[in-house]
Amino acid sequence: MKCSMLLARRGWSWVLDYAYVGFWQVHGFLFREDPTRYLTPDPGPAGQTGPPVLLIPGIYETWQFMRPVAAHLASSGHPVHVVQQLGYNRGTVQSMARHVADYLSTHDLTDVVLVAHSKGGLIGKYVMTQPEGGERVRQLIAVNTPFSGSTYANFFVVPSIRAFSPRNRFLRTELANIGSNARITSVYSSFDPHIPQGSVLPGAVNIELATMGHFRIIGDRKLLGVLDRAIADR
């Protein structure tokens, strides 16, 4: 009985998850927001400006998908940056990381907090390991990131998805590179249908939320609280 109820909950969460991402993909396409509005934040709780935040969306997502996070962090006193050159984030982790590093350098940003979803976390971690961008990054908060890959990627022929296979050489090399893990907070759902291996990262601060789903967590108020605490504690 308990098993069937759990399966039903997970199945329903999957439906809600795709409804959520579908809404935000359509909303972001039809009502495109100018990201520069988030560069001038509201005064923080203490009337001060917090460290700059740079958002990195997941694969097939634009920054618009992370607007709930952008709005919250800007209201908390953080200048929020996006890298529009990422587009729908379909390139390799390495090529997308170069766009991020170039943005950090061009805008001379330092003490930066990277907040990333899914593939964006892999990009953020790679940036942290590179000399041209790593020293500018204070910390990475990764949400539902497949640090260990996803077995489901083995069933896809599309290179951008297959790159998440646990057998992928680059992914395995990045997982073994633990030098930056102490500056990473990995936040993940209690059930993520896209990442059966989970998002636990050795050496990082790992936080599980009761939310079910790969996408809906972005709109979870508990996630916003985790972001605030993770930034404040660093």
C-alpha positions, 0 to 999 in steps of 0.5 A: 500500500505504501509503495503504491502511494509513493509511486502515485505521489511520484507520478503526480509530481512528474506531471506537475513538474512538466506543467511547471516547466511548460508554463515558464518556457512559454511565459518566458518566450511570450513575456521576455523580461529585460534582465538589466532590471535586476542589476540594480537591486533593492536595499538588502535587509541591512540596507546594504548591497550583497555580493553579485549573483550570476544565474546559469540555467539548465539545458534547453532553458534560458535565464527566463526560467530562473526569474523567480530566483532572480526576483528574490535575490534582487529583492534581497539586495543582490545585483543579479547578472545573466549571460544571454550568450548562453541562449538555451544552453545547448552547447558543451559544458566547456563552451558554455563555461567560456561564455560565463568566464568571459562575462565575469572578465568583461564586467570585472566581477569578483566575489561572485555567487553562481546560482545554477540549475541542472546542467548549469551546476556543471558549468559553474563548477567547471568555471571554478576550476579554470584560471580565467574565471575561478578566482572571481567566483566566491561560491556555487549554489547548484540546484538539481545538478547531475554531478554523477550523471544520469543513467537515462542519458544513455538512451539518448542519441542527441549529444547534448543529452548523452553528455550526461551519461555517467560513463562520459569521460569529461563528467567523470573527470569533473566529478573526481576534481574535488578542489572546489567542492568545499565552496559548493552547496548542492540543493536537490529534490527528494525525488528527481525523475531526471537524475536517479543517481541524485545530486549529492556531491562529496565535500560540498554542503548537500541539502535535500528539500522535500520538493519532488521534481526536477524543475518545480524546485526553482519556484519553491520558497524553501529553495529561496530560503536556502539561497539566502542562508547559503550566501550569508554563511559563506 
